[in-house]
Amino acid sequence: MNPYMPLTAFVPDGEPRVFFHNGGERLFVYGSRDDRVTGYCGYGHDAWSAPVDNLTCWTHHGEIFNVRQIMDLGYGVMDDQHLGAPDCVYNPKTKKYYLYVFLGCGEPKTNNKVWVASSESPAGPFTDPKMCEWPHRGHGLAFDPAVLVDWDGKDINNLRVYAYWGFCKGNNFRAEIDSDDMRTVIEGTLHTPPPVPGSSNSYDEPGIPGFFEASSIRKVRDKYVFVYSGSPACILYYSYSDNPLGPWTPGGPIISNASSNMPGGNDHGGIIEVNGRWYINYHRPMPNNFNRMAAIEPVSVTVDENGQVIIPQVMMTSEGVEANGLFAFKRYSAAIVCAREGRFTISGHKRPADGMVEITDIASGSELGYLYFNFGDTPILNNAMTLKVNVKGLSDGVRIEVYMTDISETPQTFTGSKYKIGEIVVNKSDDFYDAFNTMDNTEGHPINLAGKRGIFLKVTHVSGGETCVIREIEFSV
């Protein structure tokens, strides 16, 4: 399900890593923590993990690093100092885990820097932070660190470590770093974008077009795959190379968090192979882009006979890792919506303690899309299924029309026919209540309500006035 963490967790910029912990392999995610609500990121980093054989069962390991650990050393001491996106790697040479963080604001010579802290466990805590003296150019920042430990598992002396960082076009850097201290740039290995011909202060790298931020690096067979946020920033792109420091070949987009008409925003994530299957971790924005939640989708990652790395673009879904569709007959937060027509707001900025993130500001005629539910193998007959919507009516005469869809005709954004299967009437109310109705074959749709289906809720008001606020949805038979 997406978002896959509890709806009280606002964890964007997630870097996925598989580490061995407590007797088994687990998928760890290291992301920012949107504490600030009206600004990006927050004051600490947490660790989350799930067993590799059950990516629906997430454990919160708590805070693993806090900005005070740097400020206590005399750096970045200022109000609202915070941490940017992290990454975490394991070095088998030192037998330690390394958490890389970005000190978010302040005087650039000491504050806009990457720091690295270490731990003997992927679940932290991470201690002994050290500044990484990594350069940046102009208005850019030593931003969004990504690190690759490159080793074939044989001779430890052949282990190499590479770092990637930067912000905005022309400010993407990479270098080999010392595998003992995990931060010192090895002389002669620093790579920067070349100047644009005829310009004294414009830089670009054709192999990484439109670079903005969100560096992420993985090795796929003998290829190096660089994932980043480009232009627009709501899209995660990839490039690949035979060498960890380039040159690079553009691959294309992997996912957009503005797919299916969602509002978009910035994005940051990475690819990971878990039990032989690849995934892209990314985040979804809320109304002001400062209240973001972690999401994940299966992707195909292959290297063809010509050495091309191929990652076809996928779209955002509600199902996430549950690729056969979410079990339809249980109660879900309406905030797992992943497609939109018209206007509505996912109100994460309200930060409800119970995680009841509401869908508010729903304009008449707007549609909320959920991709996908699985209704089982047996077709459901007319009037045999009920949909409940936990709702607060803002006016009388509000209608929620319910539509069923096939699987999208395109993999990048939802396209396809919708078939009306019922509607629910909502009247003005002082509080939330369950409005419901049975679903039927009101338009004689040609497909059975069975298997994997999309569901769209179209909210209308007879005069186009205020409609309703939606919290939860639930099908039952």
Buried (B, 14 or more C-beta within 10 A) or exposed (E): BBBBBEBBBBBBBBBBBBBEBEEEBBBBBBBBBBBBBEBBBBBBBBBBBBBBEEBEEBBBBEBBBBBEBBBEEEBBBEEEBBBBBBBBBBBEBBEBBBBBBBBBBBEEEBBBBBBBBBBEBBBBBBEEBBBBEBBBBEEBBBBBBBBBBBBEEEEEEEBBBBBBBBBBBBBBBBBBBEBEEBBBBBEEBBBBBEEEEEEEEEBBBEBBBBBBBBBBBBBBEEBBBBBBBBEBBBBBBBBBBEEBBBEBBBBEBBBBBBBBBBBBBBBBBBBBBBEEBBBBBBBBBBBBBBBBBBBBBBBEBEBEEEEEBBBEBBBBBBBBBBEEBBBBBEEBBBBBBBBBBBEBBBBBBEBEEEEBBBBBBBBBBBBBBBBBBBBBEEEBEEEEBBBBBBBBBBBEBBBBBBBBBBBBEEBBBBEEEBBBBBBBEBBEBEEBBEBBBEBBBBEEBEEBBEBBBBBBBBBBBEEEEBBBBBBBBBBEE
